[in-house]
Amino acid sequence: MTLYAVTFYVLAAIVVLSTLLAIIQRQVIHAVVYLIVSFFATGLLFYLLGAPFLAALEVIIYAGAIMVLFLFIVMTVRAESGEDKGEIYQWLPAVILGIISLFVGGVLIFEIPGSKTGLSTGMATPSAFGQFLFKNYWFPVEIASFLLLIGLVGALYLGRRESRKGSEDRR
Amino acid sequence: MIVPYGNVLLLAIILFLLGAVCSISRRNLLMILIGVEIMLNAAGLAFVAASLKWRLLDGQAFVLFIFAVAASEVAVGLALIVYSQRRTGSLNADQYNQMKG
């Protein structure tokens, strides 16, 4: 077992454990903080699997931007308004379905040829990745930027304060 | 050699199912959105592993687009959550039954 394998298994354990702790939390703010740990470890996994640029983006976008956005929203809305009671008929079917899917997926993964072959180390430098991206995928990059613009406009439209007409009959 | 390819896929499946279970079984709208984020992250992990296995950069390019989709999805989703919380005063998905006659 090489050092890479030990690193992978430690990071995988951190990711699975922190995600599991995140999804069973009652308070949303605790879940968000656990998820920041999970996304940091996922970024390190990306680095281990040869994607240093995506590792940086994972930390910046997921752990930085998205989770901080969640934190702001959790602090903005009232905390007690979304209480989960956690009855057993609610989470038990989901857990059973998840375990069945995990079993089937695991059998399927280890039956396909090529899953036993080891991944050898490699590294795609950010400059090579950027050149590849803008050489082969320049049009999807433009579409993605347009999608981000539409998301920005939609968030601004939905989040505006209802000031003038129509604010009385809304509530 | 790092690990067999199937181990990374198994980790991605576990993460995806954790996100799916979170998204199915919780009633808080924020937790449902968090489950969606976990699922997108797991898909990105599988893409990066496949990109390393076949030595092609296409997988990493797709992860970049997954990031863009996740960012815009969380922006619009959180704006919708704030909007519906402002209208109904609740984050519980069970209480959105205003169309019931």
Interface residues (C-beta under 8 A of the other chain):
Chain A: T2 Y4 A5 F8 Y9 A12 V15 V16 T19 L20 A22 I23 V28 A31 V32 L35 S38 F39 T42 L45 F46 L48 L49 G50 A51 F53 L54 L57 E58 I61 Y62 A65 I66 L69 F70 I73 V74 T76 V77 R78 S81 G82 E83 D84 K85 Q90 W91 A94 V95 L97 G98 S101 L102 G105 G106 I109 F110 G114 S115 K116 T117 G118 L119 S120 T121 G122 A124 A128 F129 F132 L133 N136 Y137 P140 A144 S145 L147 L148 I150 G151 L152 G154 A155 L156 Y157 L158 G159 R170 R171
Chain B: M1 I2 V3 P4 Y5 G6 N7 V8 L9 L10 L11 I13 I14 L15 L17 L18 G19 A20 V21 C22 I24 S25 R26 R27 N28 L29 L30 M31 L33 I34 G35 E37 I38 N41 G44 L45 V48 A49 S51 L52 K53 R55 L57 D58 Q60 A61 V63 L64 F65 F67 A68 V69 A70 A71 S72 E73 V74 A75 V76 L78 A79 L80 I81 V82 Y83 Q85 R87 G89 S90 L91 N92
